Amino acid sequence: MCCGQPLALMEAILAAGTKNLTVITNDAGFPDRGIGKLIVAGRVSRLIASHIGLNPVAGQKMNSGEMKVELVPQGTLAERIRSAGAGLGGVLTPTGIGTKVEECKQKVMIEDQEYLLELPLKADFALIKATVCDRQGNCFLAKSEKNFNTVMASAAEFVVAETENLVDIGGLDQDKVTIPGVYVNAITEARI
């Protein structure tokens, strides 16, 4: 877990004392790493994620009511983020029909199949992790960095890319660009 999380940016948020955060992420990380450290420090007031099981503090805070947690199936989470980036009004999914997930959600019938309307997830800021980034913000994401960083970059008002390697313009093969620089507002080079 913590795959693709910009760990140096998480440390900077922690050091800045930022609190009352709403965080959209795949997972709650570990108590001593990434987003998990923000949760342990009490900086996250609302968490939207598909998995919190490896961070027992997240579960404790959810159960005590100290942190609101919205658990979303992973595919639905990715599609909600993607729909925000594409400017769509939401996504229809049968996942959650007949469960507690359907409470307070609009249902739609299409050809005798019932679906839940899942609303888009937008963010003010997206903090993304890249392996290589050029000075125009074009990013190459390796391996699991691609899981949520690509869709999140399109669904946020302001995107900060943390990169392991910052290269000059032309130093990143254009065929390897995973996130075009048009989505990236700021770049930081960090090694953790």
MIKOLTOR-966391 format. One line per field, with one value per residue: residue number from 1; x, y, z of N, C-alpha, C in turn; residue in one letter. Coordinates in Angstrom, 2 decimals. Each point is the difference from the previous one (the first is absolute). Layout:
BEGIN
n (NUM,...)
n_X (X,...)
n_Y (Y,...)
n_Z (Z,...)
ca_X (X,...)
ca_Y (Y,...)
ca_Z (Z,...)
c_X (X,...)
c_Y (Y,...)
c_Z (Z,...)
res (A,...)
end
This chain:
BEGIN
n (1,2,3,4,5,6,7,8,9,10,11,12,13,14,15,16,17,18,19,20,21,22,23,24,25,26,27,28,29,30,31,32,33,34,35,36,37,38,39,40,41,42,43,44,45,46,47,48,49,50,51,52,53,54,55,56,57,58,59,60,61,62,63,64,65,66,67,68,69,70,71,72,73,74,75,76,77,78,79,80,81,82,83,84,85,86,87,88,89,90,91,92,93,94,95,96,97,98,99,100,101,102,103,104,105,106,107,108,109,110,111,112,113,114,115,116,117,118,119,120,121,122,123,124,125,126,127,128,129,130,131,132,133,134,135,136,137,138,139,140,141,142,143,144,145,146,147,148,149,150,151,152,153,154,155,156,157,158,159,160,161,162,163,164,165,166,167,168,169,170,171,172,173,174,175,176,177,178,179,180,181,182,183,184,185,186,187,188,189,190,191,192)
n_X (0.85,-0.57,-0.39,0.98,0.15,-0.15,0.89,0.83,-0.99,-0.19,1.31,-0.04,-1.07,0.60,1.13,-0.84,-0.42,-0.09,-1.25,-0.93,0.81,-0.53,0.21,0.27,-0.05,0.84,0.95,-0.15,0.72,1.16,-0.10,1.08,-0.94,0.39,-1.12,0.49,1.13,-0.63,-0.44,1.15,0.49,-1.10,0.70,-0.49,-0.93,0.29,-0.24,0.30,-0.21,0.75,1.03,-0.34,-0.09,0.98,-0.94,0.31,0.83,0.02,0.05,0.93,0.58,-0.18,0.33,0.94,-0.04,1.25,-0.10,-0.61,-0.48,0.24,-0.42,0.80,-0.74,1.13,-0.71,-0.92,0.96,0.64,-1.18,-0.22,1.27,0.00,-1.20,0.61,1.06,-0.97,-0.35,-0.07,-1.29,0.73,-0.12,-0.53,-0.33,0.01,1.26,-0.43,-0.64,-0.99,0.89,0.67,0.84,-1.14,0.16,-1.02,-0.02,0.09,-1.13,0.52,-1.13,0.77,-0.97,-0.84,1.00,0.16,0.24,1.11,-0.45,1.24,0.05,0.41,1.27,-0.13,1.12,0.26,0.65,0.88,0.44,0.77,0.30,1.17,0.37,-0.46,0.47,-0.46,0.72,-0.66,0.37,0.58,-0.82,0.98,-1.05,0.74,-0.23,-0.14,0.99,-0.26,-0.14,0.31,1.29,-0.15,-0.96,0.74,1.00,-0.94,-0.12,1.12,-0.24,0.80,0.96,0.50,1.02,0.12,1.23,0.40,-0.32,0.55,-0.53,0.92,-0.56,-0.65,0.18,-1.28,0.19,-0.47,0.51,0.74,-0.54,-0.18,0.48,-0.75,0.98,-0.96,0.11,1.31,-0.26,0.51,1.34,0.22,1.31,-0.26,0.86,-0.76)
n_Y (-1.15,1.15,-0.94,0.66,-0.08,1.32,-0.84,0.66,0.04,-1.27,-0.14,0.69,-0.69,-1.09,0.38,0.28,-1.12,-0.22,0.42,-0.79,-0.95,0.15,-1.30,0.05,-1.29,-0.81,0.33,-0.43,-0.74,0.24,-0.30,-0.59,0.09,1.02,-0.23,-1.20,0.67,0.49,-1.22,-0.60,1.02,-0.58,-0.04,-1.23,0.84,-0.16,-1.30,0.10,-1.30,-0.91,0.37,-0.40,-1.26,0.57,0.89,-0.71,1.02,-0.22,-1.31,0.27,0.87,-0.93,-1.02,0.86,0.17,-0.18,-1.00,0.79,-1.21,0.22,-1.25,-0.02,-0.91,-0.68,-0.82,0.04,-0.11,-0.87,-0.58,0.16,-0.31,-1.06,-0.24,0.32,-0.71,-0.82,0.60,-1.25,-0.29,-1.05,-1.13,-0.87,-0.64,-1.30,0.33,-0.72,-0.41,0.26,1.00,0.22,-0.34,-0.62,0.04,0.80,-1.04,0.74,-0.66,-0.70,-0.16,-0.93,-0.22,0.23,0.84,-0.19,1.31,0.21,1.23,-0.18,0.99,0.95,-0.34,1.26,0.64,0.71,-0.97,-0.34,-0.84,0.03,-1.25,0.46,-0.90,0.54,1.24,0.57,1.03,-0.64,-0.93,-0.34,-0.97,-0.80,-0.81,-0.59,-1.18,-0.23,0.82,-0.82,-0.77,0.99,0.13,-0.87,-0.68,-0.05,-0.10,-0.71,-0.45,0.71,1.02,-0.55,-0.31,-0.68,-0.05,-1.05,0.33,-1.18,0.30,1.18,0.00,0.44,1.04,-1.03,0.00,0.13,-1.24,0.69,-1.13,0.51,1.08,-0.12,1.11,0.60,0.82,-0.04,-1.18,0.22,0.47,-1.00,0.09,-1.09,0.12,-1.27,-0.37,-1.05)
n_Z (0.00,-0.06,-0.89,-0.54,1.32,-0.11,0.46,-0.80,-0.89,0.31,-0.02,-1.13,-0.33,0.41,-0.56,-0.99,0.57,-1.28,0.21,0.48,-0.42,-1.19,0.12,-1.28,0.28,-0.56,0.86,1.24,-0.81,0.54,1.29,-0.50,-0.97,-0.74,-0.64,0.27,-0.21,-1.07,-0.23,0.31,-0.69,-0.46,-1.11,-0.09,-0.43,-1.30,-0.10,-1.29,0.23,-0.61,0.73,1.22,-0.38,-0.71,0.28,1.09,-0.06,-1.30,0.24,0.91,-0.82,-0.93,0.78,0.39,-1.32,0.40,-0.89,-0.87,-0.25,-1.27,0.20,-1.03,-0.68,-0.17,-0.73,0.94,0.90,-0.76,-0.19,1.30,0.23,-0.80,0.52,1.13,-0.31,-0.36,1.14,0.40,-0.04,-0.32,0.68,-0.85,1.12,-0.25,0.16,0.99,-1.08,0.83,0.12,1.10,-0.97,-0.28,1.32,-0.20,-0.85,-1.08,-0.30,-0.99,-0.69,-0.54,-0.90,0.97,-0.10,1.31,0.00,0.65,0.20,-0.35,0.86,-0.84,0.08,0.39,-0.27,1.07,0.63,-0.93,0.88,-1.08,-0.27,-0.44,-0.89,-1.14,0.10,-1.12,-0.34,-0.97,0.86,-1.15,0.32,0.42,0.05,0.90,-0.46,1.31,-0.33,-1.02,1.05,0.79,-0.10,-0.98,0.61,1.10,-0.85,-0.61,1.24,-0.08,0.81,0.91,-0.84,1.04,-0.84,0.80,-0.40,-0.35,-1.26,0.16,-1.24,-0.83,-0.60,-0.48,1.31,-0.30,-0.38,-1.04,-0.44,0.97,-0.53,1.30,0.53,-0.93,-0.27,-0.90,0.60,-0.13,1.21,0.71,0.11,0.68,0.14,0.22,0.90,0.13)
ca_X (-0.85,0.73,0.56,-0.28,-0.21,1.16,0.35,0.62,-1.08,-0.73,0.83,-0.10,-1.32,0.10,0.86,-0.68,-1.08,-1.28,-0.97,-1.38,0.10,-0.78,0.98,-0.46,1.16,-0.29,0.10,0.41,1.42,0.43,0.08,1.29,0.42,-0.89,-1.29,-0.20,0.55,-0.94,-1.15,0.43,0.18,-1.29,-0.12,-1.03,-1.34,-0.84,0.79,-0.73,0.99,-0.54,0.60,0.65,0.33,1.38,0.25,-0.99,-0.40,-1.11,-1.19,-0.36,-0.55,-1.29,-0.95,-0.27,-0.63,0.98,0.27,-1.03,0.59,-0.88,0.65,-0.49,0.70,1.12,-0.39,-0.93,0.81,0.73,-0.95,-0.51,1.07,0.10,-1.16,0.23,0.99,-0.59,-1.12,-1.26,-0.84,0.10,0.17,-0.99,0.60,-0.85,0.72,-0.60,-1.45,-0.40,0.86,-0.04,0.59,-1.03,-0.74,0.12,0.50,-1.00,0.02,-0.44,-0.31,0.31,-0.27,-0.25,1.16,0.05,1.33,0.17,0.71,1.12,0.36,1.43,0.86,0.95,0.88,0.66,1.41,0.43,1.42,0.27,1.37,0.52,1.38,0.75,-0.82,0.81,-0.28,-1.33,-0.99,-0.30,0.39,0.01,-0.33,0.37,-0.67,-1.26,-0.23,-1.05,-1.31,-0.93,0.60,-0.39,-1.37,-0.09,0.58,-1.01,-1.17,0.34,0.23,1.43,0.73,1.42,0.67,1.27,0.72,1.31,0.99,-0.43,0.86,-0.26,-0.95,0.59,0.68,-0.96,-0.52,-1.41,-0.79,-0.10,-0.77,-1.21,-0.85,0.50,0.28,-1.15,-0.70,0.86,0.20,1.25,0.85,1.01,0.87,0.20,0.42,-0.22)
ca_Y (1.15,1.27,-0.01,1.20,1.19,0.89,-0.05,1.26,0.99,-0.36,0.49,1.46,0.33,-0.30,1.03,1.30,0.04,0.05,-0.92,-0.02,-0.39,-1.06,-0.70,-1.02,-0.86,-1.42,-0.67,0.81,-0.19,-0.60,1.06,0.71,0.30,0.69,0.51,-0.58,0.90,1.12,-0.53,-0.19,1.33,0.66,1.08,-0.35,-0.03,-0.85,-0.87,-0.73,-1.00,-1.34,-0.97,0.61,-1.11,-0.10,1.09,-0.18,1.31,0.47,-0.71,0.51,1.34,-0.16,-0.55,0.97,1.18,1.09,0.22,-0.56,-0.84,-0.52,-1.12,-0.09,-1.05,0.59,0.36,1.14,1.16,0.45,0.55,1.28,0.97,0.17,0.76,1.41,0.50,0.05,0.94,-0.74,0.18,-1.15,-1.30,-0.98,-1.29,-0.88,-0.32,0.62,-0.22,-0.98,0.11,1.28,0.97,0.66,0.98,1.42,0.18,-0.09,-1.23,0.17,-1.26,-0.03,-1.32,-0.93,-0.09,1.14,0.55,1.16,1.14,0.41,1.36,0.22,0.43,1.04,0.44,1.30,-0.30,-1.39,-0.19,-1.22,-0.52,-0.35,-0.46,1.03,1.15,1.06,1.33,0.44,-0.76,-1.30,-1.01,-1.43,-0.75,-1.41,-1.07,0.32,1.45,0.29,-0.44,1.08,1.30,0.47,0.55,1.10,1.21,0.68,0.30,0.98,1.37,0.31,-1.26,0.07,-1.26,-0.30,-0.89,-0.50,0.51,1.17,0.12,1.16,-0.19,-0.88,-1.08,-1.09,-0.50,0.35,-1.23,-0.50,0.93,-0.58,1.16,1.17,1.17,0.90,-0.28,0.21,1.41,0.18,-1.18,-0.05,-1.16,-0.54,-1.39,-0.58)
ca_Z (0.00,-0.19,-1.35,-0.77,0.82,0.05,1.42,0.46,0.14,1.22,1.11,0.00,0.57,1.43,0.62,-0.07,0.97,-0.68,0.61,-0.48,-1.40,-0.64,-0.83,-0.94,-0.22,-0.10,1.29,1.15,0.25,1.25,1.01,0.00,-1.37,-0.93,0.48,1.33,1.01,0.15,0.74,1.38,0.60,0.14,-1.01,-0.98,0.59,-0.87,-0.86,-1.03,-0.38,-0.23,0.93,1.17,0.88,0.45,0.94,1.07,0.54,-0.85,0.48,1.33,-0.16,-0.66,0.97,1.07,-0.59,-0.08,-1.42,-0.88,-1.02,-1.05,-0.67,-1.38,-0.74,-0.72,-1.36,0.10,0.38,-1.19,-0.97,0.52,-0.24,-1.45,-0.50,0.34,-0.95,-1.34,0.01,-0.01,1.18,0.87,-0.64,0.42,0.34,0.80,1.24,1.18,0.02,1.02,1.19,0.67,-0.91,-0.80,0.80,-0.37,-1.37,-1.04,-0.79,-1.38,-0.68,-1.42,-0.55,1.11,0.90,0.91,0.21,0.88,-0.56,0.85,-0.40,-0.23,1.10,-0.40,1.08,-0.15,-0.27,-0.17,0.23,-0.73,0.01,-1.33,-0.02,-0.73,-0.39,-0.59,0.56,-0.43,0.76,-0.60,0.99,-0.24,1.20,-0.12,0.74,0.68,0.05,-0.97,0.47,0.25,-0.31,-1.33,0.02,0.97,-0.60,-0.81,0.82,1.04,-0.45,0.06,0.09,0.35,-0.31,0.67,-0.90,0.41,-0.94,-0.77,-1.17,-0.85,-1.08,-1.00,0.69,0.21,-1.28,-0.08,-0.01,1.36,0.81,0.57,0.30,-0.71,0.82,0.07,1.26,1.16,0.35,0.76,0.02,1.04,-0.10,1.34,0.11,1.33)
c_X (0.91,0.62,-0.39,-0.28,1.26,0.43,0.62,-1.07,-0.85,0.75,-0.09,-1.34,0.02,0.79,-0.68,-1.14,-1.39,-0.95,-1.37,-0.06,-1.07,0.95,-0.71,1.23,-0.44,-0.04,0.50,1.46,0.28,0.12,1.28,0.47,-1.09,-1.25,-0.29,0.51,-0.92,-1.24,0.34,0.12,-1.32,-0.22,-1.11,-1.36,-0.95,0.90,-0.93,1.00,-0.67,0.53,0.67,0.60,1.42,0.40,-1.04,-0.48,-1.17,-1.30,-0.48,-0.66,-1.37,-1.04,-0.35,-0.73,0.94,0.33,-1.14,0.69,-1.09,0.78,-0.67,0.73,1.03,-0.36,-0.93,0.76,0.74,-0.94,-0.59,1.02,0.10,-1.16,0.12,0.97,-0.54,-1.19,-1.36,-0.77,0.03,0.19,-1.06,0.70,-1.01,0.65,-0.63,-1.51,-0.31,0.86,-0.18,0.52,-1.09,-0.80,0.33,0.57,-1.14,0.17,-0.59,-0.25,0.32,-0.18,-0.08,1.20,0.04,1.47,-0.04,0.69,1.06,0.50,1.51,0.72,1.04,0.85,0.50,1.44,0.17,1.51,0.35,1.48,0.38,1.43,0.89,-0.98,0.93,-0.46,-1.30,-1.10,-0.43,0.57,-0.01,-0.25,0.30,-0.92,-1.29,-0.21,-1.16,-1.40,-1.00,0.55,-0.46,-1.39,-0.11,0.55,-1.02,-1.19,0.26,0.22,1.48,0.75,1.47,0.59,1.30,0.71,1.33,1.09,-0.61,0.99,-0.37,-1.04,0.70,0.70,-0.90,-0.56,-1.51,-0.90,-0.17,-0.81,-1.31,-1.01,0.59,0.15,-1.15,-0.79,0.78,0.28,1.32,0.73,0.95,0.81,0.29,0.42,-0.21,0.38)
c_Y (1.24,0.06,1.27,1.24,0.86,0.20,1.29,1.08,-0.30,0.50,1.53,0.46,-0.22,1.10,1.36,0.12,0.07,-1.03,0.17,-0.33,-1.01,-0.63,-1.06,-0.83,-1.45,-0.65,0.95,-0.19,-0.78,1.13,0.84,0.41,0.73,0.57,-0.54,0.88,1.19,-0.44,-0.14,1.34,0.77,1.13,-0.24,-0.08,-0.88,-0.75,-0.72,-0.97,-1.34,-1.01,0.74,-1.06,-0.09,1.14,-0.09,1.32,0.57,-0.66,0.50,1.37,-0.03,-0.47,0.97,1.23,1.19,0.36,-0.65,-0.78,-0.45,-1.08,-0.20,-1.15,0.62,0.43,1.20,1.26,0.56,0.65,1.33,1.11,0.30,0.83,1.48,0.62,0.15,0.95,-0.68,0.22,-1.15,-1.26,-0.94,-1.32,-0.87,-0.35,0.76,-0.15,-1.10,0.01,1.37,1.14,0.79,1.05,1.43,0.22,-0.18,-1.31,0.29,-1.40,0.15,-1.44,-1.07,-0.23,1.26,0.39,1.09,1.09,0.42,1.34,0.17,0.44,0.98,0.37,1.41,-0.20,-1.49,-0.02,-1.34,-0.35,-0.38,-0.51,1.03,1.10,1.00,1.36,0.63,-0.77,-1.30,-1.09,-1.40,-0.68,-1.46,-0.86,0.48,1.50,0.39,-0.24,1.13,1.37,0.55,0.61,1.20,1.30,0.77,0.47,1.04,1.37,0.34,-1.30,0.27,-1.38,-0.08,-1.02,-0.45,0.61,1.15,0.19,1.25,-0.34,-0.78,-1.20,-1.19,-0.38,0.24,-1.24,-0.59,0.93,-0.67,1.09,1.19,1.20,0.98,-0.19,0.43,1.48,0.27,-1.33,0.11,-1.27,-0.50,-1.45,-0.44,-1.45)
c_Z (0.00,-1.39,-0.74,0.82,-0.01,1.45,0.52,0.15,1.25,1.23,0.10,0.58,1.50,0.72,0.01,1.00,-0.63,0.60,-0.63,-1.50,-0.39,-1.00,-0.85,-0.35,-0.13,1.38,1.08,0.38,1.28,1.03,-0.06,-1.39,-0.77,0.65,1.40,1.11,0.22,0.80,1.47,0.72,0.14,-1.00,-1.00,0.70,-0.80,-0.97,-0.96,-0.60,-0.26,1.03,1.16,0.92,0.51,0.93,1.11,0.61,-0.82,0.43,1.35,-0.11,-0.69,1.01,1.11,-0.52,-0.12,-1.45,-0.79,-1.10,-0.97,-0.72,-1.36,-0.68,-0.95,-1.42,-0.03,0.36,-1.22,-1.01,0.46,-0.23,-1.50,-0.54,0.34,-1.00,-1.40,-0.06,-0.06,1.30,0.96,-0.82,0.56,0.25,0.76,1.34,1.17,0.08,1.02,1.24,0.63,-0.89,-0.74,0.77,-0.43,-1.39,-0.98,-0.76,-1.37,-0.58,-1.49,-0.46,1.10,0.92,0.85,0.24,1.05,-0.78,1.01,-0.52,-0.16,1.27,-0.55,1.20,-0.27,-0.41,-0.23,0.19,-0.62,0.04,-1.41,0.14,-0.65,-0.39,-0.67,0.52,-0.50,0.70,-0.64,0.91,-0.58,1.34,-0.23,0.86,0.66,0.22,-0.92,0.56,0.19,-0.37,-1.35,0.00,0.94,-0.57,-0.82,0.82,1.08,-0.63,-0.09,0.25,0.30,-0.27,0.79,-0.87,0.61,-0.86,-0.80,-1.14,-0.79,-1.06,-1.12,0.62,0.32,-1.36,-0.03,-0.03,1.40,0.91,0.43,0.33,-0.73,0.93,0.13,1.31,1.23,0.21,0.70,0.06,1.19,-0.18,1.40,-0.08,1.44,-0.04)
res (M,C,C,G,Q,P,L,A,L,M,E,A,I,L,A,A,G,T,K,N,L,T,V,I,T,N,D,A,G,F,P,D,R,G,I,G,K,L,I,V,A,G,R,V,S,R,L,I,A,S,H,I,G,L,N,P,V,A,G,Q,K,M,N,S,G,E,M,K,V,E,L,V,P,Q,G,T,L,A,E,R,I,R,S,A,G,A,G,L,G,G,V,L,T,P,T,G,I,G,T,K,V,E,E,C,K,Q,K,V,M,I,E,D,Q,E,Y,L,L,E,L,P,L,K,A,D,F,A,L,I,K,A,T,V,C,D,R,Q,G,N,C,F,L,A,K,S,E,K,N,F,N,T,V,M,A,S,A,A,E,F,V,V,A,E,T,E,N,L,V,D,I,G,G,L,D,Q,D,K,V,T,I,P,G,V,Y,V,N,A,I,T,E,A,R,I)
end
